[in-house]
Amino acid sequence: MEEGRIRELENDVAALSARIKALEVENANLTARLSQQHGENQSLKSKRTHKNHKNHKKENQGNFKRRFVALKIMYIGSCYHGFASQGCAFNTVESEIFAALQRTNLVVGSIADANYSRCGRTDRGVSATAQVIALYLRSKKKALDDTEESGYGSKDRVIVARSSREEEEMFAAETDDDEIDYVSSLNRALPADIRVLGWCPVPPGFHARFSCLYREYKYFFIDDGLNIDAMKQASQRLLGEHDFRNFCKMDADNIHNYTRQILAFDILPIEECWEGRSLWVMHVRGNAFLWHQVRCMAAVLFMIGRGHETLTIIDDLLDVDKTMRKPQYVMAPELPLVLQSCAFQGLRFYCRPESKAQIHRHLLKHLDQTLLTAALISEGMLELDCPDSIVSFSKTNYVPLLSRPTEPTYEERRKKLINTTNTS
């Protein structure tokens, strides 16, 4: 009985093996047919492309006019998975910009051929009013030699002076109405929540990230009973050069130096008020920022403002010898965070008056819609007939930061990464 069962299983295995071989053959045939079809499609596409670009053959051979420019961009980040394009996330601000550049034919070839750079990588949900990118775009003017040494971005960050009148024109865009209207052309092709605010010619050595002198962020928040004075005092302890590893999301694989310099930190009121709650903003300036640094700093300041922590928690977290492991805490929400400014020496962004008026009308329309939405929400709150009150924060169930579970240190993360690499 048992031998019969064994033979039956052997027959099943043989049948499965035969089926697997048949499927492999079928898969090979389908792959070959697919490859053949792909080749035919590519050939057809190539013929169409050749036909469509026949009149531009001379340009495609490298004789087109290009100009290295910086673009200042504003975007509302609530609907995007961050600014930078990523392999697994297609819904990014950068991917929309790339698509608009291709649709308007302002970029010849691929983005990689345009010497593209960005100033910052804002995260999912974060907005910007002055993000800066740089790349070569089509131009009506005679372009400078791409290989010319500019000196821009060197240690002293000085743009090399140019004696030629033609070269001076290349880097002076204040009244450059003879050039392509980059602002208007791109804004017609971009989604409603992304706008180019201006452009500026830059020398070939310019890099949007490494030529930046400093960046400024704003974090908006509602004063719903916060101790603003305590938050202001605590923010001043963040000024200067510190190791901010306890105020960021650590990326031990790519970042090995967590020292950054905060140049200014102000907490200021904004003349807006709803239901007895006033609007405030944290204004932070730094030469560079770590991943989620602003949101982590804001989160700790809110803990102080609510009376959960004292001012000394800032000193404790900045002392990485004393607090070697970052306590676990939730970052401040991403939506109120805005990249407000990226500073560069010598850059003056230009926008034609008519294009500027179009942008103003566009933004005013969005502002009107937002105000109408706020009015509807306010009407709904009136229907609740609730008495005006200020929220009081309770310390019930609050666990002090230094008593919480902690994250691994940088050294522990690096060791884990190395072990994972060695075993893979």
Beta strands, then each sheet from edge to edge (+ up, - down):
strand 1: 66-75
strand 2: 117-118
strand 3: 127-138
strand 4: 194-201
strand 5: 214-223
strand 6: 240-243
strand 7: 259-274
strand 8: 277-286
strand 9: 337-343
sheet 1: 2+ 3- 1+ 4-
sheet 2: 2+ 3- 9- 5+ 8- 7+ 6-
end
